[in-house]
Amino acid sequence: MKLYTHCSGCGDEITIKSSATDRRKLKLEHGDQIQVNCHHCGKKEKQHLNKIYAEINSLHLFIACAASVILSIVIWLAFGVIGTLLILIPLSLWLYQLNATRNFNKYFI
């Protein structure tokens, strides 16, 4: 899950590095507001937690899909059709991230 907000000066997306899975945990980490720095215009500002949003991290999904395809081919050659069940790995990761982002975005402080 990727957390981000938008700069009030230039509107560029600012990524927030945190392992928090919801706004409550983010509040425990940083308080009611998070200090962010825009890399595009250099503006430093505080953003309220309700202005922070989550989206699915596509890099994690790509890595899971690539590993799943490679393992499926190897196991399919060794054991047959059973190896195709490894496609469930990226599907379950995608469902987990979808649920986590939905829960983060619907809970406001």
BELDA-V963951 format. One line per field, one symbol per residue. phi: phi as a letter, one per 30 degrees, with the letter a starting at -180 (. if undefined). psi: psi as a letter, one per 20 degrees, with the letter a starting at -180 (. if undefined). A space follows every 10 residues. Layout:
BEGIN
phi=???
psi=???
END
This chain:
BEGIN
phi=.ccabcdddc iddcdccacd cadddddddc jdbcdbbddd cidcaccded ccbbbddddd dddddddddd ddddddddcj dedddddddd dddddddddd dddddcccc
psi=ppprrqpigi jqpoppoqjp irhghhhhgi ahqppqppig ijpprppqhi jprqrpohgg hggggghggg hggghhhgib hhhiiiiigh ghgghghggg hghghioq.
END
